[in-house]
């Protein structure tokens, strides 16, 4: 029985290499586990998922707002409603993220080789603040003018005003709907993958879950 030669001409393929790499990074039984330790039933573990839920609503409502243009939420009742959904889902997102962040801080969530998991969570928080800031600058109302006017001196003082011009609403809109959301998405995926790889951190004093 003859073997079929590899299309790449080598001893392996990039797809097989990628599959092996992914299986080593997050084994199949850890990717979507059916059971979790008993301590996960605590409320402090819920806020990570609530943060993700808030992020999904923020992104979904933001997509709807982007489809209508930069000003339609001021003249359309449905646009006004979606703008409110976007605002309050952002509030929920940050509320849950802050509780999640502080909860994991006091649990020393970097234990058990989870240092990068903690770092990616902090980076996601910082990038989210920047995204919310640019969102306030694109409201095209007095609030956005006031915030941009107050922020420009601080941005200029660190020498970043030449490429991050808070007085340019079009530039801030692109940061808000393209660059920063992509950064949040990538960091969030990396964070979740690391959580799945190492498992949720146990409470202090309960190290029954191996890292």
C-alpha positions in Angstrom: 0.0 0.0 0.0 1.6 3.2 -1.2 1.6 6.3 1.0 0.4 9.7 -0.3 3.2 12.3 -0.5 2.9 15.5 1.5 1.7 18.4 -0.5 4.2 20.6 1.2 7.1 18.4 0.2 8.4 18.1 3.8 7.9 15.6 6.5 5.0 17.4 8.0 2.5 20.2 7.4 1.8 23.5 9.1 -1.8 22.4 9.9 -0.5 19.4 11.8 2.0 21.6 13.6 -0.6 24.1 14.5 -3.0 21.4 15.7 -0.3 19.9 17.9 0.6 23.3 19.3 -3.0 24.1 20.1 -3.6 20.7 21.7 -0.5 21.3 23.9 -1.5 24.9 24.8 -5.1 24.0 25.8 -5.8 20.2 26.0 -9.3 19.2 24.8 -10.5 18.3 28.3 -9.5 21.8 29.6 -11.0 23.8 26.7 -14.6 23.2 27.6 -14.6 21.4 30.9 -17.8 19.8 32.1 -17.0 20.0 35.8 -15.4 22.6 38.0 -14.1 22.5 41.6 -16.6 23.2 44.3 -15.1 26.6 45.2 -16.0 28.0 41.8 -19.6 28.2 43.1 -18.5 31.3 45.1 -19.9 34.6 43.7 -16.4 36.1 43.3 -15.9 33.7 40.4 -19.0 34.9 38.6 -17.8 38.4 37.8 -15.3 37.2 35.1 -18.1 35.7 33.1 -20.3 38.8 33.7 -17.4 40.9 32.4 -17.4 38.9 29.2 -21.2 39.1 28.9 -21.0 42.9 29.3 -18.2 43.0 26.6 -20.4 41.1 24.2 -23.3 43.5 24.6 -20.9 46.5 24.3 -19.5 45.2 21.0 -22.9 44.2 19.6 -24.5 47.6 20.4 -21.4 49.3 19.1 -21.7 47.5 15.8 -25.3 48.7 15.5 -24.3 52.3 16.3 -21.5 52.2 13.8 -23.9 51.0 11.0 -26.0 54.2 11.6 -23.1 56.7 11.4 -21.6 59.1 13.8 -24.6 61.3 14.6 -27.8 59.3 14.1 -28.3 58.4 17.7 -29.0 62.1 18.4 -31.9 62.2 15.9 -33.3 58.7 15.9 -35.3 57.2 18.8 -33.9 53.7 18.0 -30.4 55.2 17.8 -30.9 56.9 21.1 -32.0 53.6 22.6 -29.0 51.8 21.2 -26.7 54.5 22.5 -28.2 54.0 26.0 -27.7 50.2 25.7 -24.1 50.9 24.7 -23.6 53.2 27.6 -25.1 51.0 30.3 -23.5 47.9 29.1 -20.2 49.7 29.3 -21.0 50.7 32.9 -21.9 47.0 33.6 -18.7 45.9 31.9 -16.5 48.1 34.1 -18.4 47.4 37.3 -17.9 43.7 36.9 -14.3 44.0 35.7 -13.3 46.1 38.7 -14.8 43.6 41.1 -13.2 40.7 39.1 -9.8 42.5 39.2 -9.9 43.3 42.9 -11.2 39.9 43.8 -8.4 38.2 42.0 -5.9 40.6 43.4 -6.8 39.7 47.0 -6.8 36.0 46.0 -3.3 36.4 44.6 -4.4 35.0 41.3 -0.9 34.9 39.9 -0.2 31.8 42.0 0.6 28.5 40.2 2.3 29.8 37.1 -0.7 32.2 36.4 1.4 35.3 36.3 0.7 36.0 32.6 -3.0 35.3 33.2 -3.0 38.1 35.7 -0.9 40.4 33.5 -3.3 40.0 30.5 -6.2 40.8 32.7 -4.6 44.0 33.9 -3.7 44.9 30.3 -7.3 44.3 29.2 -8.4 46.7 32.0 -6.0 49.5 30.9 -6.9 49.1 27.2 -10.6 49.2 28.1 -10.2 52.5 29.9 -8.6 53.9 26.8 -11.4 52.6 24.7 -14.0 54.1 26.9 -12.1 57.4 26.9 -12.2 57.6 23.1 -15.8 56.7 23.2 -16.6 59.7 25.3 -14.7 61.8 22.8 -16.9 60.7 19.9 -20.3 61.6 21.4 -20.4 64.8 19.3 -22.0 66.8 22.1 -20.9 69.2 24.7 -19.6 66.5 27.0 -17.2 65.2 24.3 -16.0 68.8 23.6 -15.4 69.4 27.3 -13.6 66.1 27.9 -11.4 66.6 24.8 -10.6 70.2 25.8 -9.6 69.1 29.3 -7.6 66.1 28.1 -5.6 67.8 25.3 -3.1 69.5 27.7 -2.4 66.3 29.5 -1.9 64.4 26.3 0.3 67.1 24.8 2.4 67.3 28.0 3.7 63.7 27.4 4.4 64.4 23.8 1.6 62.2 22.4 -0.6 64.9 21.0 1.0 64.9 17.6 -0.4 61.3 16.8 -3.2 61.0 19.4 -5.1 64.2 18.8 -8.1 64.2 21.2 -9.5 67.3 19.4 -9.9 65.2 16.2 -13.2 63.3 16.5 -12.7 61.3 13.3 -9.4 60.0 14.6 -10.8 59.2 18.0 -13.7 57.4 16.3 -11.3 55.2 14.4 -9.4 54.4 17.6 -12.7 53.6 19.3 -14.3 51.3 16.7 -11.2 49.7 15.1 -7.8 49.7 16.9 -8.7 49.5 20.5 -11.5 47.0 20.2 -9.1 44.7 18.2 -6.6 45.1 21.0 -9.2 44.2 23.7 -10.4 41.2 21.7 -6.9 39.8 21.3 -6.0 40.3 24.9 -9.3 38.9 26.1 -8.9 35.7 24.0 -5.4 35.3 25.3 -6.6 35.8 28.9 -9.4 33.2 28.5 -7.0 30.7 26.9 -4.6 31.1 29.8 -7.5 30.6 32.3 -8.5 27.4 30.4 -4.9 26.2 30.3 -4.1 26.7 34.0 -7.6 26.5 35.4 -9.3 28.9 37.7 -7.2 30.0 40.7 -8.2 28.3 44.0 -8.8 30.3 47.1 -5.9 31.0 49.4 -5.1 27.9 51.4 -6.8 25.6 49.0 -4.2 24.3 46.5 -5.9 21.1 45.6 -5.9 22.1 41.9 -2.5 21.5 40.4 -1.0 24.1 38.0 
